[in-house]
Amino acid sequence: MKYYKNVIVNNYKGIHTRVAAIVAYKATKINKAYSVDLFIQKKILTIKFPLQA
């Protein structure tokens, strides 16, 4: 069984390095506690802005 959860960061700069480290640390703890594999993937969304005249 696979379960997918999307998390959207509404900051064009992404997340801070320390926040990413905490997420990775927590993912490791969840993996050990529940024997599950978590995958974190970066996706870049392209947003098209209307042309300014």
C-alpha distance matrix in Angstrom:
0.0 3.8 6.7 10.1 13.4 16.8 19.9 23.2 26.3 29.4 31.7 32.8 33.3 29.8 29.2 31.6 31.0 31.1 28.4 26.2 27.0 26.0 22.6 22.1 23.5 21.2 18.1 19.5 20.1 16.6 15.4 18.1 17.6 13.9 13.2 10.7 11.6 12.9 14.5 17.6 19.1 22.4 23.0 26.6 27.3 30.7 32.8 35.8 38.7 41.7 44.7 47.4 50.9
3.8 0.0 3.8 6.6 10.1 13.2 16.4 19.6 22.7 25.8 28.1 29.1 29.7 26.1 25.7 28.2 27.8 28.1 25.3 23.0 24.2 23.4 19.8 19.4 21.2 19.1 15.9 17.7 18.8 15.4 14.3 17.5 17.4 14.0 13.3 10.1 9.9 10.3 11.4 14.2 15.5 18.7 19.3 22.9 23.6 27.0 29.1 32.3 35.2 38.2 41.2 43.9 47.4
6.7 3.8 0.0 3.8 6.8 10.2 13.3 16.6 19.7 22.8 25.2 26.6 27.3 23.7 23.3 25.9 25.9 26.0 22.9 21.0 22.5 21.3 17.7 18.0 19.8 17.4 14.5 17.0 17.8 14.3 14.1 17.5 17.0 13.9 14.1 10.7 10.6 9.8 10.9 12.9 14.4 17.3 17.8 21.2 21.7 25.2 27.0 30.3 32.9 36.0 39.1 41.6 45.2
10.1 6.6 3.8 0.0 3.8 6.7 10.0 13.1 16.3 19.3 21.7 22.9 23.8 20.4 20.2 23.1 23.4 23.8 20.7 18.7 20.7 19.8 16.1 16.7 19.0 16.8 14.1 17.1 18.3 15.1 15.2 18.9 18.7 16.1 16.2 12.6 11.5 9.6 9.5 10.6 11.5 14.0 14.3 17.6 18.0 21.5 23.3 26.6 29.2 32.3 35.4 37.9 41.5
13.4 10.1 6.8 3.8 0.0 3.8 6.6 10.0 13.1 16.1 18.7 20.3 21.2 17.7 17.4 20.4 21.1 21.4 18.0 16.5 18.8 17.7 14.0 15.4 17.7 15.3 13.2 16.7 17.7 14.8 15.7 19.3 18.9 16.9 17.6 14.1 13.1 10.3 10.2 10.1 11.1 13.0 13.3 16.3 16.6 20.2 21.6 25.0 27.3 30.5 33.6 35.8 39.5
16.8 13.2 10.2 6.7 3.8 0.0 3.8 6.5 9.9 12.6 15.3 16.7 17.9 14.6 14.9 18.2 19.3 20.0 16.6 15.2 18.1 17.4 13.8 15.5 18.3 16.4 14.6 18.2 19.5 17.1 18.0 21.7 21.6 20.0 20.5 17.0 15.4 12.2 11.0 9.6 9.6 10.5 10.3 12.9 13.0 16.6 17.9 21.4 23.6 26.9 29.9 32.1 35.8
19.9 16.4 13.3 10.0 6.6 3.8 0.0 3.8 6.6 9.6 12.1 14.1 15.1 11.7 11.7 15.0 16.5 17.1 13.6 12.7 15.9 15.0 11.8 14.1 16.8 15.1 14.0 17.8 18.9 17.1 18.5 22.0 21.9 20.9 21.7 18.5 16.9 13.3 12.2 9.9 10.1 10.1 10.4 12.4 12.7 16.2 17.2 20.8 22.6 26.0 29.0 30.8 34.6
23.2 19.6 16.6 13.1 10.0 6.5 3.8 0.0 3.8 6.2 9.0 10.8 12.4 9.6 10.5 14.2 16.3 17.4 14.0 13.5 17.1 16.6 13.9 16.3 19.2 17.9 17.1 20.7 22.1 20.5 22.0 25.3 25.5 24.6 25.3 22.1 20.2 16.5 14.9 12.1 11.3 10.0 9.5 10.4 10.1 13.4 13.9 17.5 19.1 22.5 25.4 27.1 30.9
26.3 22.7 19.7 16.3 13.1 9.9 6.6 3.8 0.0 3.8 5.6 8.0 9.1 6.5 7.3 11.0 13.6 14.8 11.7 11.7 15.5 15.3 13.2 15.8 18.6 17.8 17.6 21.0 22.4 21.5 23.1 26.2 26.5 26.1 26.9 23.9 21.9 18.1 16.4 13.1 12.4 10.4 10.4 10.5 10.8 13.6 13.9 17.6 18.6 22.2 24.8 26.1 29.9
29.4 25.8 22.8 19.3 16.1 12.6 9.6 6.2 3.8 0.0 3.8 6.5 8.8 7.7 9.3 12.7 15.8 17.2 14.4 14.9 18.6 18.4 16.7 19.4 22.1 21.3 21.3 24.7 26.0 25.1 26.8 29.9 30.1 29.7 30.6 27.5 25.6 21.8 20.0 16.7 15.6 13.1 12.5 11.5 10.7 12.7 12.1 15.4 15.9 19.3 21.9 22.9 26.7
31.7 28.1 25.2 21.7 18.7 15.3 12.1 9.0 5.6 3.8 0.0 3.8 5.3 5.3 7.5 10.3 13.6 15.4 13.3 13.9 17.5 17.9 16.8 19.3 21.9 21.7 21.9 25.1 26.6 26.2 27.7 30.7 31.2 31.2 31.9 28.9 26.7 23.0 21.0 17.3 16.2 13.2 13.0 11.5 11.5 13.1 12.7 15.8 16.0 19.5 21.6 22.3 26.1
32.8 29.1 26.6 22.9 20.3 16.7 14.1 10.8 8.0 6.5 3.8 0.0 3.8 5.5 8.9 11.5 14.3 16.9 15.3 15.1 18.8 19.8 18.6 20.5 23.5 23.7 23.6 26.5 28.4 28.1 29.2 32.3 33.2 33.0 33.3 30.3 27.7 24.1 21.5 17.9 16.0 12.6 11.9 9.5 9.7 10.6 10.6 13.5 13.9 17.6 19.2 20.1 23.9
33.3 29.7 27.3 23.8 21.2 17.9 15.1 12.4 9.1 8.8 5.3 3.8 0.0 3.8 6.7 8.5 11.1 13.9 12.9 12.8 16.1 17.6 17.0 18.6 21.4 22.2 22.3 24.8 26.9 27.0 28.1 30.9 32.0 32.2 32.4 29.7 27.0 23.4 21.0 17.2 15.7 12.4 12.8 10.9 12.3 13.4 14.0 16.9 17.3 20.9 22.2 23.0 26.6
29.8 26.1 23.7 20.4 17.7 14.6 11.7 9.6 6.5 7.7 5.3 5.5 3.8 0.0 3.8 6.8 9.2 11.8 10.1 9.7 13.3 14.5 13.4 15.2 18.1 18.6 18.6 21.3 23.3 23.3 24.4 27.2 28.3 28.4 28.7 25.9 23.3 19.7 17.4 13.6 12.5 9.5 10.5 9.8 11.5 13.7 14.7 18.1 19.1 22.8 24.5 25.6 29.3
29.2 25.7 23.3 20.2 17.4 14.9 11.7 10.5 7.3 9.3 7.5 8.9 6.7 3.8 0.0 3.8 6.5 8.3 6.4 6.7 10.1 11.1 10.5 12.6 15.0 15.6 16.2 18.7 20.4 20.8 22.2 24.7 25.7 26.2 26.7 24.3 22.0 18.4 16.7 13.0 12.9 10.8 12.8 12.9 14.8 17.3 18.3 21.7 22.6 26.3 28.1 29.0 32.7
31.6 28.2 25.9 23.1 20.4 18.2 15.0 14.2 11.0 12.7 10.3 11.5 8.5 6.8 3.8 0.0 3.8 5.5 5.3 6.4 8.8 10.1 10.9 12.6 14.4 15.7 16.8 18.8 20.4 21.4 22.8 24.9 26.1 27.1 27.6 25.5 23.3 20.0 18.5 15.0 15.4 13.6 15.9 16.0 18.2 20.5 21.5 24.8 25.5 29.1 30.6 31.3 34.9
31.0 27.8 25.9 23.4 21.1 19.3 16.5 16.3 13.6 15.8 13.6 14.3 11.1 9.2 6.5 3.8 0.0 3.8 5.4 5.1 6.2 8.8 9.9 10.6 12.3 14.4 15.3 16.7 18.6 20.1 21.1 22.9 24.6 25.8 25.9 24.1 21.8 18.7 17.3 14.1 14.8 13.5 16.5 17.1 19.8 22.2 23.8 27.1 28.1 31.8 33.2 34.0 37.6
31.1 28.1 26.0 23.8 21.4 20.0 17.1 17.4 14.8 17.2 15.4 16.9 13.9 11.8 8.3 5.5 3.8 0.0 3.8 5.4 5.0 6.3 8.7 9.8 10.5 12.4 14.2 15.4 16.7 18.5 19.9 21.4 22.7 24.3 24.9 23.4 21.6 18.7 18.0 15.2 16.7 16.0 19.1 20.0 22.5 25.1 26.5 29.9 30.8 34.4 36.0 36.7 40.3
28.4 25.3 22.9 20.7 18.0 16.6 13.6 14.0 11.7 14.4 13.3 15.3 12.9 10.1 6.4 5.3 5.4 3.8 0.0 3.8 5.4 5.1 6.3 8.7 9.8 10.7 12.3 14.4 15.5 16.6 18.4 20.2 21.1 22.4 23.2 21.5 19.8 16.6 16.0 13.1 14.7 14.1 17.0 18.1 20.3 23.2 24.3 27.9 28.9 32.5 34.4 35.3 39.0
26.2 23.0 21.0 18.7 16.5 15.2 12.7 13.5 11.7 14.9 13.9 15.1 12.8 9.7 6.7 6.4 5.1 5.4 3.8 0.0 3.8 5.5 5.1 6.2 8.6 10.0 10.6 12.5 14.4 15.4 16.5 18.7 20.1 21.0 21.3 19.3 17.1 13.9 12.9 9.9 11.5 11.2 14.5 16.0 18.7 21.7 23.4 27.0 28.4 32.2 34.0 35.3 39.0
27.0 24.2 22.5 20.7 18.8 18.1 15.9 17.1 15.5 18.6 17.5 18.8 16.1 13.3 10.1 8.8 6.2 5.0 5.4 3.8 0.0 3.8 5.4 5.1 6.1 8.6 9.8 10.7 12.5 14.3 15.3 16.8 18.5 20.0 20.2 18.9 16.9 14.3 13.9 11.7 13.8 14.2 17.7 19.5 22.3 25.3 27.2 30.7 32.2 35.9 37.7 38.9 42.5
26.0 23.4 21.3 19.8 17.7 17.4 15.0 16.6 15.3 18.4 17.9 19.8 17.6 14.5 11.1 10.1 8.8 6.3 5.1 5.5 3.8 0.0 3.8 5.4 5.0 6.1 8.5 9.8 10.6 12.3 14.1 15.5 16.5 18.2 19.0 17.8 16.6 14.0 14.4 12.5 15.2 15.8 19.1 21.0 23.4 26.6 28.1 31.8 33.1 36.8 38.9 40.0 43.7
22.6 19.8 17.7 16.1 14.0 13.8 11.8 13.9 13.2 16.7 16.8 18.6 17.0 13.4 10.5 10.9 9.9 8.7 6.3 5.1 5.4 3.8 0.0 3.8 5.4 5.2 6.1 8.7 10.0 10.5 12.2 14.4 15.3 16.3 17.0 15.2 13.7 10.7 11.0 9.0 11.9 13.0 16.2 18.5 20.8 24.2 25.9 29.6 31.2 34.9 37.1 38.5 42.3
22.1 19.4 18.0 16.7 15.4 15.5 14.1 16.3 15.8 19.4 19.3 20.5 18.6 15.2 12.6 12.6 10.6 9.8 8.7 6.2 5.1 5.4 3.8 0.0 3.8 5.5 5.0 6.3 8.8 9.9 10.5 12.6 14.4 15.4 15.3 13.8 11.9 9.4 9.6 8.3 11.4 13.1 16.6 19.2 21.9 25.3 27.4 31.1 33.0 36.7 38.8 40.4 44.1
23.5 21.2 19.8 19.0 17.7 18.3 16.8 19.2 18.6 22.1 21.9 23.5 21.4 18.1 15.0 14.4 12.3 10.5 9.8 8.6 6.1 5.0 5.4 3.8 0.0 3.8 5.4 5.2 6.5 8.8 9.9 10.9 12.5 14.4 14.8 14.1 13.1 11.3 12.5 11.8 15.2 16.9 20.4 22.9 25.5 28.9 30.9 34.6 36.3 40.0 42.1 43.5 47.3
21.2 19.1 17.4 16.8 15.3 16.4 15.1 17.9 17.8 21.3 21.7 23.7 22.2 18.6 15.6 15.7 14.4 12.4 10.7 10.0 8.6 6.1 5.2 5.5 3.8 0.0 3.8 5.3 5.0 6.2 8.5 9.9 10.5 12.1 13.3 12.4 12.1 10.1 12.1 11.7 15.3 17.2 20.4 23.1 25.3 28.8 30.5 34.3 36.0 39.6 42.0 43.5 47.3
18.1 15.9 14.5 14.1 13.2 14.6 14.0 17.1 17.6 21.3 21.9 23.6 22.3 18.6 16.2 16.8 15.3 14.2 12.3 10.6 9.8 8.5 6.1 5.0 5.4 3.8 0.0 3.8 5.4 5.1 6.1 8.7 9.9 10.5 10.9 9.3 8.4 6.4 8.5 8.9 12.7 15.2 18.3 21.4 23.7 27.3 29.4 33.1 35.1 38.8 41.2 43.0 46.7
19.5 17.7 17.0 17.1 16.7 18.2 17.8 20.7 21.0 24.7 25.1 26.5 24.8 21.3 18.7 18.8 16.7 15.4 14.4 12.5 10.7 9.8 8.7 6.3 5.2 5.3 3.8 0.0 3.8 5.4 5.0 6.3 8.6 10.1 9.8 9.4 8.7 8.2 10.5 11.4 15.1 17.7 21.1 24.2 26.7 30.3 32.5 36.2 38.3 42.0 44.3 46.1 49.8
20.1 18.8 17.8 18.3 17.7 19.5 18.9 22.1 22.4 26.0 26.6 28.4 26.9 23.3 20.4 20.4 18.6 16.7 15.5 14.4 12.5 10.6 10.0 8.8 6.5 5.0 5.4 3.8 0.0 3.8 5.4 5.2 6.1 8.5 9.6 10.0 10.7 10.4 13.3 14.3 18.0 20.6 23.8 26.8 29.1 32.7 34.7 38.4 40.4 44.0 46.4 48.1 51.8
16.6 15.4 14.3 15.1 14.8 17.1 17.1 20.5 21.5 25.1 26.2 28.1 27.0 23.3 20.8 21.4 20.1 18.5 16.6 15.4 14.3 12.3 10.5 9.9 8.8 6.2 5.1 5.4 3.8 0.0 3.8 5.5 5.1 5.9 7.5 7.2 8.5 8.3 11.7 13.2 16.9 19.8 22.6 25.8 27.8 31.5 33.4 37.1 39.2 42.7 45.4 47.1 50.9
15.4 14.3 14.1 15.2 15.7 18.0 18.5 22.0 23.1 26.8 27.7 29.2 28.1 24.4 22.2 22.8 21.1 19.9 18.4 16.5 15.3 14.1 12.2 10.5 9.9 8.5 6.1 5.0 5.4 3.8 0.0 3.8 5.6 5.6 4.9 4.9 5.9 7.0 10.5 12.7 16.3 19.6 22.4 25.9 28.1 31.8 34.0 37.7 40.0 43.6 46.1 48.1 51.9
18.1 17.5 17.5 18.9 19.3 21.7 22.0 25.3 26.2 29.9 30.7 32.3 30.9 27.2 24.7 24.9 22.9 21.4 20.2 18.7 16.8 15.5 14.4 12.6 10.9 9.9 8.7 6.3 5.2 5.5 3.8 0.0 3.8 5.8 5.4 7.6 9.2 10.8 14.1 16.2 19.8 23.0 26.0 29.4 31.7 35.3 37.6 41.3 43.5 47.1 49.6 51.5 55.3
17.6 17.4 17.0 18.7 18.9 21.6 21.9 25.5 26.5 30.1 31.2 33.2 32.0 28.3 25.7 26.1 24.6 22.7 21.1 20.1 18.5 16.5 15.3 14.4 12.5 10.5 9.9 8.6 6.1 5.1 5.6 3.8 0.0 3.8 6.0 8.2 10.9 12.2 15.8 17.8 21.5 24.6 27.4 30.7 32.7 36.4 38.4 42.1 44.2 47.7 50.4 52.2 56.0
13.9 14.0 13.9 16.1 16.9 20.0 20.9 24.6 26.1 29.7 31.2 33.0 32.2 28.4 26.2 27.1 25.8 24.3 22.4 21.0 20.0 18.2 16.3 15.4 14.4 12.1 10.5 10.1 8.5 5.9 5.6 5.8 3.8 0.0 3.8 5.5 9.0 10.7 14.5 17.0 20.5 23.8 26.2 29.7 31.5 35.2 37.2 40.8 43.1 46.6 49.4 51.4 55.1
13.2 13.3 14.1 16.2 17.6 20.5 21.7 25.3 26.9 30.6 31.9 33.3 32.4 28.7 26.7 27.6 25.9 24.9 23.2 21.3 20.2 19.0 17.0 15.3 14.8 13.3 10.9 9.8 9.6 7.5 4.9 5.4 6.0 3.8 0.0 3.8 6.9 9.7 13.2 16.2 19.5 23.0 25.5 29.2 31.2 34.8 37.2 40.7 43.3 46.7 49.4 51.6 55.3
10.7 10.1 10.7 12.6 14.1 17.0 18.5 22.1 23.9 27.5 28.9 30.3 29.7 25.9 24.3 25.5 24.1 23.4 21.5 19.3 18.9 17.8 15.2 13.8 14.1 12.4 9.3 9.4 10.0 7.2 4.9 7.6 8.2 5.5 3.8 0.0 3.8 6.5 9.9 13.1 16.2 19.8 22.1 25.7 27.6 31.3 33.6 37.1 39.7 43.2 45.9 48.1 51.8
11.6 9.9 10.6 11.5 13.1 15.4 16.9 20.2 21.9 25.6 26.7 27.7 27.0 23.3 22.0 23.3 21.8 21.6 19.8 17.1 16.9 16.6 13.7 11.9 13.1 12.1 8.4 8.7 10.7 8.5 5.9 9.2 10.9 9.0 6.9 3.8 0.0 3.8 6.6 10.0 12.9 16.6 19.0 22.7 24.8 28.4 30.9 34.4 37.1 40.6 43.2 45.5 49.2
12.9 10.3 9.8 9.6 10.3 12.2 13.3 16.5 18.1 21.8 23.0 24.1 23.4 19.7 18.4 20.0 18.7 18.7 16.6 13.9 14.3 14.0 10.7 9.4 11.3 10.1 6.4 8.2 10.4 8.3 7.0 10.8 12.2 10.7 9.7 6.5 3.8 0.0 3.8 6.6 9.9 13.4 15.8 19.4 21.5 25.2 27.6 31.2 33.7 37.3 39.8 42.0 45.7
14.5 11.4 10.9 9.5 10.2 11.0 12.2 14.9 16.4 20.0 21.0 21.5 21.0 17.4 16.7 18.5 17.3 18.0 16.0 12.9 13.9 14.4 11.0 9.6 12.5 12.1 8.5 10.5 13.3 11.7 10.5 14.1 15.8 14.5 13.2 9.9 6.6 3.8 0.0 3.8 6.3 10.0 12.5 16.1 18.5 22.0 24.7 28.2 30.9 34.4 36.8 39.1 42.8
17.6 14.2 12.9 10.6 10.1 9.6 9.9 12.1 13.1 16.7 17.3 17.9 17.2 13.6 13.0 15.0 14.1 15.2 13.1 9.9 11.7 12.5 9.0 8.3 11.8 11.7 8.9 11.4 14.3 13.2 12.7 16.2 17.8 17.0 16.2 13.1 10.0 6.6 3.8 0.0 3.8 6.9 9.8 13.2 15.7 19.3 21.8 25.4 27.9 31.5 33.8 36.0 39.7
19.1 15.5 14.4 11.5 11.1 9.6 10.1 11.3 12.4 15.6 16.2 16.0 15.7 12.5 12.9 15.4 14.8 16.7 14.7 11.5 13.8 15.2 11.9 11.4 15.2 15.3 12.7 15.1 18.0 16.9 16.3 19.8 21.5 20.5 19.5 16.2 12.9 9.9 6.3 3.8 0.0 3.8 6.4 9.9 12.6 16.0 18.8 22.3 25.0 28.6 30.8 33.1 36.7
22.4 18.7 17.3 14.0 13.0 10.5 10.1 10.0 10.4 13.1 13.2 12.6 12.4 9.5 10.8 13.6 13.5 16.0 14.1 11.2 14.2 15.8 13.0 13.1 16.9 17.2 15.2 17.7 20.6 19.8 19.6 23.0 24.6 23.8 23.0 19.8 16.6 13.4 10.0 6.9 3.8 0.0 3.8 6.6 9.7 12.9 15.7 19.2 21.8 25.4 27.4 29.6 33.3
23.0 19.3 17.8 14.3 13.3 10.3 10.4 9.5 10.4 12.5 13.0 11.9 12.8 10.5 12.8 15.9 16.5 19.1 17.0 14.5 17.7 19.1 16.2 16.6 20.4 20.4 18.3 21.1 23.8 22.6 22.4 26.0 27.4 26.2 25.5 22.1 19.0 15.8 12.5 9.8 6.4 3.8 0.0 3.7 6.3 9.6 12.6 16.0 18.8 22.3 24.5 26.9 30.5
26.6 22.9 21.2 17.6 16.3 12.9 12.4 10.4 10.5 11.5 11.5 9.5 10.9 9.8 12.9 16.0 17.1 20.0 18.1 16.0 19.5 21.0 18.5 19.2 22.9 23.1 21.4 24.2 26.8 25.8 25.9 29.4 30.7 29.7 29.2 25.7 22.7 19.4 16.1 13.2 9.9 6.6 3.7 0.0 3.8 6.4 9.5 12.8 15.5 19.1 21.0 23.4 26.9
27.3 23.6 21.7 18.0 16.6 13.0 12.7 10.1 10.8 10.7 11.5 9.7 12.3 11.5 14.8 18.2 19.8 22.5 20.3 18.7 22.3 23.4 20.8 21.9 25.5 25.3 23.7 26.7 29.1 27.8 28.1 31.7 32.7 31.5 31.2 27.6 24.8 21.5 18.5 15.7 12.6 9.7 6.3 3.8 0.0 3.7 6.3 9.7 12.6 16.1 18.4 20.9 24.5
30.7 27.0 25.2 21.5 20.2 16.6 16.2 13.4 13.6 12.7 13.1 10.6 13.4 13.7 17.3 20.5 22.2 25.1 23.2 21.7 25.3 26.6 24.2 25.3 28.9 28.8 27.3 30.3 32.7 31.5 31.8 35.3 36.4 35.2 34.8 31.3 28.4 25.2 22.0 19.3 16.0 12.9 9.6 6.4 3.7 0.0 3.8 6.5 9.6 13.0 15.0 17.7 21.2
32.8 29.1 27.0 23.3 21.6 17.9 17.2 13.9 13.9 12.1 12.7 10.6 14.0 14.7 18.3 21.5 23.8 26.5 24.3 23.4 27.2 28.1 25.9 27.4 30.9 30.5 29.4 32.5 34.7 33.4 34.0 37.6 38.4 37.2 37.2 33.6 30.9 27.6 24.7 21.8 18.8 15.7 12.6 9.5 6.3 3.8 0.0 3.8 6.3 9.8 12.3 14.8 18.4
35.8 32.3 30.3 26.6 25.0 21.4 20.8 17.5 17.6 15.4 15.8 13.5 16.9 18.1 21.7 24.8 27.1 29.9 27.9 27.0 30.7 31.8 29.6 31.1 34.6 34.3 33.1 36.2 38.4 37.1 37.7 41.3 42.1 40.8 40.7 37.1 34.4 31.2 28.2 25.4 22.3 19.2 16.0 12.8 9.7 6.5 3.8 0.0 3.8 6.6 8.9 12.0 15.3
38.7 35.2 32.9 29.2 27.3 23.6 22.6 19.1 18.6 15.9 16.0 13.9 17.3 19.1 22.6 25.5 28.1 30.8 28.9 28.4 32.2 33.1 31.2 33.0 36.3 36.0 35.1 38.3 40.4 39.2 40.0 43.5 44.2 43.1 43.3 39.7 37.1 33.7 30.9 27.9 25.0 21.8 18.8 15.5 12.6 9.6 6.3 3.8 0.0 3.8 6.3 8.7 12.2
41.7 38.2 36.0 32.3 30.5 26.9 26.0 22.5 22.2 19.3 19.5 17.6 20.9 22.8 26.3 29.1 31.8 34.4 32.5 32.2 35.9 36.8 34.9 36.7 40.0 39.6 38.8 42.0 44.0 42.7 43.6 47.1 47.7 46.6 46.7 43.2 40.6 37.3 34.4 31.5 28.6 25.4 22.3 19.1 16.1 13.0 9.8 6.6 3.8 0.0 3.8 6.4 9.4
44.7 41.2 39.1 35.4 33.6 29.9 29.0 25.4 24.8 21.9 21.6 19.2 22.2 24.5 28.1 30.6 33.2 36.0 34.4 34.0 37.7 38.9 37.1 38.8 42.1 42.0 41.2 44.3 46.4 45.4 46.1 49.6 50.4 49.4 49.4 45.9 43.2 39.8 36.8 33.8 30.8 27.4 24.5 21.0 18.4 15.0 12.3 8.9 6.3 3.8 0.0 3.8 6.4
47.4 43.9 41.6 37.9 35.8 32.1 30.8 27.1 26.1 22.9 22.3 20.1 23.0 25.6 29.0 31.3 34.0 36.7 35.3 35.3 38.9 40.0 38.5 40.4 43.5 43.5 43.0 46.1 48.1 47.1 48.1 51.5 52.2 51.4 51.6 48.1 45.5 42.0 39.1 36.0 33.1 29.6 26.9 23.4 20.9 17.7 14.8 12.0 8.7 6.4 3.8 0.0 3.8
50.9 47.4 45.2 41.5 39.5 35.8 34.6 30.9 29.9 26.7 26.1 23.9 26.6 29.3 32.7 34.9 37.6 40.3 39.0 39.0 42.5 43.7 42.3 44.1 47.3 47.3 46.7 49.8 51.8 50.9 51.9 55.3 56.0 55.1 55.3 51.8 49.2 45.7 42.8 39.7 36.7 33.3 30.5 26.9 24.5 21.2 18.4 15.3 12.2 9.4 6.4 3.8 0.0
